[in-house]
Amino acid sequence: MKEKLLFALLFPLSIIAQGYTSYFTGNTNNVTRTTTAGLCLMGGATEHDNAMRWLLERANGGDVVVLRSSGGNGYNDYLYSGLGVNVNSVETLVITSIAGATNPYVLDKVAHAEMIWFAGGDQYNYVSYFKDNALEDLINQHVNLKLAPIGGTSAGMAILCGKYFSAQNGSVTSAEALSNPYNSNITLGNNDFLNIPFMENVTTDTHFDSPDRKGRLTTFLGRIATDTNLRSFGVASNEYVAICIDATGKASVFGDYPNYQEFAYFLQSSCQPEFVPEACQSGLPLIWNRGGEAVKVYKVPGTMNGTNYFQLSDWQSGFGGSWEHWSVSNPGNVAQTAGTSPICALRTEEFTTSEISITPVPFDNQITIEGLQKSIIKIYDSNAKLIFEKEGSQKETINTVSFPSGVYVVAINIAGRIITKKIIKH
C-alpha cells in the first residue's frame, strides 16, 4: 500500500477513456473533509497565488478536481504542492463530450471533490457537455448542499453566474456588440445552468482590459434589462485579477495594484424608474444614457492580500474602490465619469437560523416553512436534482403530494447565505 501511494505522489496518473482524460496527483485514497463555501473568479491570465490559497484552504485538505475541455495537467503540481496548502489530491479531468461528462468515473470524482476548479478554454464546451445532465446536478450539489469551494478562470469564470455569455456562436468584441446588441454572437443563458449564490442575476466577463470589453459587458447588461425589464448586474475582472467571494457575499479583490493597473468591476443598471436603454434594437447601435448614469460601477483595485472589496449582499457597500457612471450616447463609445453610489441598492435583512422552522418532519402531503423573510426556497431530491424552487416570504406552505417517499434537502437562500436541512417523506 505504501508503494502504491508513493507512486501516486511522484508520478501523476494519466487514464484515457471515452470522452475524458484523467491526470492524477496525490493520495489515491479519497478523504472526506468539512468544507467552507467560497467562489473565486479569475480574469484569465496567470492565477493569483494568494487568491488560489484562499480557495484551496476552504477545501480543508480534501480532494481537488479540475474540470477542463482542452489542455493537460498544468494545474496538478501547482495546486498540489506549489502553493503550500495541504490537499489530499488533485485530479484534472479533460472532458471532450457529453459521454465523458456523464461517465461514472467522472461523476464519482466530482461527487467526492472538496473543491472544483474550471480551467480556461471555450466556455461553450462547458455548456454543451455539462448542462442538463448528471454532472450539472453534481456541481450544483457541490455548491449549494455541500457548501464547498468552486472557482474558475477565463471560460471557467464566464459560466459561474446566472446570466452567462455562452459563446455558442463564437466570441464578440465591444465594437460589434455596441453596434448591434442583437448580434448573432451575443448568446446569453438565463439561470438554466449553474446555481451560484450571489450570482443568480449576474453576468461575468473576463480579460476585461485585454482586449477592452467594457462595451461588450455594457451591451450584455443592456440586452438583459431590455429583454427582462429587470435591473441587470455584472462582475468583471482584468486578466491578472481575482475576485474571491465568501459566504456573506464579501467579494475581495486580488491583484498587484499599484504596481499594475489591475481592477475588478461591479456593474448595475441605474436605479431610476426608467432604467432600460433608450435604444436597444436588432441591427441598430446601443444607446443607453439615462442622464449619463445608465450603469453604476464600483471599480476596485486588486491588492496582493485582497484588502479591497465589494459587498454583493447589498450591491452598495465597499472598501478601497470608487464609483463611476458608464453610459452610451455615441455609438460605439462607453463614456466613463466619476459617479456616486446607487440610492436603491438591494437591501438585506438580518436573520437567525433558529427562527426558521420546517414542519411537519417527517412529512406527507405538504410542508410549511416559517420565518423566511425574503428568500429563495429550493428542494433537492436524494440525487441532488432540483425539483422545486420558489421565492418565499415569512410563511410558505408547499404541496408535496407528487414527491415520492424518501430523503430531500431544503436549501433556503437568504441574501446569498444558504441554510440547508434534510427532511424525510413517509
N, C-alpha and C positions, 0 to 999 in steps of 0.2 A: 504493500500500500504506500509506504513512504517513497519508493522509487517511482510509482505512478504519479504521485503528487508533485515530486520534484521535476519530472518530465513536463508536467503541465505548466509549472512555473517558468521553466527555462526555455521551452520550445512551444510557442503558440500552436494550437491545433488548427488545421485547415480541413474542413469537411465540405465536400461539394455534393449537393443533392439537387433534385429537380426544383428549379426556381429560386434557389438560395445558395449562398456560400457562407460558411461559418469560420471565423478566426477566433480562437480562444486563448486567453492568457490567464493563469491563476490557478486557484484550487478547484478541482473538478467536483468536489463535494459541495452541493448547494447549502447555503445557510439561510436562516430566516432572521431578519432584524426589524426592529421597530423604527419606522422612518419618520421624517419630518417633511411636511409639504413644502414645495418650493418650485418656482418656474424660472428658468434662465433663458433669455433671448439674446443671441449674439448676431452682430451685424454682417458676418460673412467672411472676414479675413482671419488672421491668426486669433486663436482663442485667448481670452484674457485669463491669465493663470489664477488670479485671486477670485474671479467670478466662478471659475470651474471648481476651485476649492470649496467655495460657498455651497455649490450644488452637491459636490461629492460628499461633503460632511453630512448632508441630510440623508444619505444612503446608509449611514451608521455602520460602515464596514461590510455592507452586503454585496450583492452581485449587480454589476452594471451591464446593461445591454445597449449597444449602439446599433441603430437602425439606419440603413442607407440603401440606395438603389444602384449605386455605382461606386467604384473605388475599391480600396482594400482595408488593411488592418492598421492604418495610420494612427488611430486613436488608442490602440490597445496598450502599448507601453506608456504612452503619455498619461492615460487615466489610471493605469495600474500602479506605476511606480514613479512617474515623472513629477508628480505634484506633492508628494509627501503625505498624502491622505490614504489611510489604510482602507482597502476594499478587498473582498474575497476573490472576485474575478472580474474580468472584462471580456465580453464576447461581442464581436462585431458580426452582424447578420446582414449580408448584402443580398437584398431581395429584389428579384427581377421579374416577378409575375405574381398574379393572384394565387396561383398554386403554391408558390414559395411563401407568401404571406400567411396562408392558411395551413401550411404543413404542420403536423402535430409537434414536431421538434421545435419549430419556431414559436408556436403558441405556448408550449410548455416553458420555454426560456423567458418569454415576455411575462408570462403569468407569475414567475418566481423572481423577477427582477426587483431590486430595491431602487434602481434608477434607470431611466430611459433617456437616451440622447439621440436626436435626429441630426445626421450629418447634412452637409450641403449637397447640391446637385440640382435635380429637376423636380420641383415640388409636385408637378402633375403626376409623376411616377408614384409619389406617396398617395395622392388622391386616388389614382387608378388602382393601385394594388391593395391599399389598406382600408379604403372606405367601404362601408356597408357589408362587413364580414366579421368573422370572429376576432381578427386582430384589432380592428377598431374597438370592439367591445372591451377587449382586454386592456387596451391603452386607456380608455375612459375609466375602467375599473381601477387601474393603477393610480390615476389622478384623484378620482372622486370617492372611492371606497377605501383604498389602501392609504390614501393621503401621502403618496410617495413622490419624490422629486422627478422632474422632467425638464427637458430643455432642447434647444436646437439652434443651429446656425444657418444663415442664408435661407435655403429652401426649407430647412428644418424650422426656422423661426417663422417663415411665411405661413405655415399651416397651423401654428399653435394659437389660433384665435377663432372666433365665431364667424366673422365675415371675411373670409380669406380670399386672396387672389390666387386662383388655381393654376394660372398659366396654361390652361388647356390648349389654347391656340398659339402658345409662344409668349414671349415677353412683350412689353410695351414701354416705350420711352415717355418721358414727361411731355415732350413736344407732341407726340402722337396722341396721347391721352387728352391733353388740353385742347387740341384742335378738333377732337371728336370724342366726347365722353362715352359714346356707344360704339367705339371702335371694336371690331370683332375680337380683338385680342384681349379686351377687358372682360375677363370671365371671373365672376365673383360667387363664391359659395356663401350660403346663408344658414349658419347654425345647423348644418347637416353632417358634420364630421366629428371633430374633437371638441369635447366639453371641458374647457379650462376655466377655473374660477377667475373672475375679474376680466375675462377676455371675451365674454359672450357677444358683446356689441362692438368689438374692436376689430379693426383691420390693421395688420402689421406690414411694415416694409423694411427692407434691408439695403445694405450698400448705399445708404442714403446720401452719401457725399461723393460716391464714385461708381456710376455717374450720378448727377444731381437728380434725385427722384421726388423733390418737393411737389412738383406739378403733377406727377403721377399719383401720389397718395392723396393730394388735394382733390383730384378728379375722382378717385375711388370714393372718397367721403361725399363728394357732391352727388355722385350717382346713387349712393345708398340713401342719402337724405331725400333725393327726388323720388326714388322707387318705393321707399317705405313710408315717407312723410314722418320719419323719426330722426332725432338728432343722431349724428354719426360720430365715431371716435376712432382715433388712430394712435398707434405706437410705432415709432421708427427709430432706427439706430444707424449711426455711422458705422462703417465696416469694421473698425477696430474697437467698437464699444459693446459692452454687455449690460443688459438690464436684468436684475435679479429681483423677483417678486416673492415676498414671503406670504404667510397665511393671513396676514392682516391687510394685504394689498399694498404694502410699502414697496415701491419699486426703486431699488438702489442702483445707481448708475456707475459702472466701472469703465475707466479709460485711462489716458495719460495726459490729461489737461493739467497745467497749461503748456506742457512741452509740445503737445499737438492739439489741433482744433478737433476735439473728439466730443461729440454731443449725442444725447438721446432727445427725442421729441415726443411730446404727448399732446395730441391734437383733439379738439372737439368743436363741432359746429356751434355757431352762435346761439345764445340763449334767447334771442329776440323771437317774438311771436312769428315773424316771417323769417325763417332761417334757411329755407331751401334756396338753391341757386336761382338767380334771376333768369338764366338761360341754361338749360341742360337738355339738349335735344340731339338726336342722331344726325350726324353729318355737319353739325354747327359747333363753333368753339364754345367752350365753357365760359360763362360769365357768372361769377359768384363774388359779389362785392359787399352788399349789406352794410353800406356806410364805412367800408374799409375794415370791418370786423367780422367777416364771414366765418373765419376759423380762429379760435383761440388756441394758442400754442404755448406750452411750457417747455422751454429749452433748457436742458440740464447738462452741464459739463460733467464728463465722466472722470472720476479720480481713481487712483490706484487702489484705495481702500473702500470705494463705494460710499463715500460720506454724503454725497448729494443724492436727493431722492425726490420722487413724486408719489402722492398717495392716491392709489386707484380706487379706494373705498369711497372717496368723495369727489375726485377729479377737480380738486381745488387746492389742497394743501401740498406744500413742497418746501424744499430747502436747497439753497445753493443755485437755483435756476432763475430764469427771468421770463416774463410773459411777453409774447409777441402777438400781433394781429396779422393774419395772412388773408389775402383777397386776390381775386382775379377779375380785373376790369378791362384789361387789354389782352386780347387773345394771345395765348402762349406765354404769359408772364405772371408769376406769382409775386405780388408785392408783399414785402415784409416790413412791418413797422413796430416800434415799441408799443406794448399793449398793457392791458390790465386783466386781472383775474375775472373769471365769469361770475355773474351775480345769481345764477340759477344752478349752481353746482349740485351734483347728486348728493342727497342727504342720507346719512345712515343713522340708525337708531341703536342705542345700547341695548344689549340683551343679555340674559343669563340663561345658560343652557338648562338649568334646573327648572326654569319656568315653562319649558316645552314638554308637553305630555302627549303620548300616543296611546289611545285606548280603543277597544279592549285589546289586551295581549294575553294569550293568543286571540286571533280574530276570526270571524266568519264572513259575513256579507258586507261589512263596512268597517272603516276605522275613522276615528276622529282625532285630529291634531289641533292642539290648542297652544296659545302663547307664541304664535308665529311672528307677529308683527309683519313687516314686508319681507317676503321670502320667495324662493323658488323651491317647490317640492318635487323631488324625483324619486321614483321607486324602481329598484332593480330586482330582477329575479335571481335565482341561485347561480345562473350562468353569466351574471353581470350584464344582462340585456335590459336596456331601459324600456320599461313597459308603461310608465305613467309619468306625466310632467304637467305641472300647473303652477301658476303664480298664486300665492296664498297670503292671507292676512288675518290675524287674530285666531280665527277658528275655521277649520275646513273639515268637512265630512266627505270621505271618498268611498265610492261604491266599489267593492271588491268581489262582487258576485262572480265575475269572469276569471278571477285569479285561481289557478289550480292550488291544491294543498301544497305546502312547502315553506321554505325559508325565503324571506325577502329582506332587502336593505332599503330603508328610507334615508335619503340624503337631503337635508334641508340646508339651502344656501341662503344665508343672511348676510348681506353686504360682502359676499365673497368668502365668508367663513363657513365651512362645511361642518354640519353636525350629522352624524350617522347613527342609526340604530337598527339592529336586526329585529325582525318580527316574524311570527310564525302563524300561518293559516292552518286551521284544523283540516 
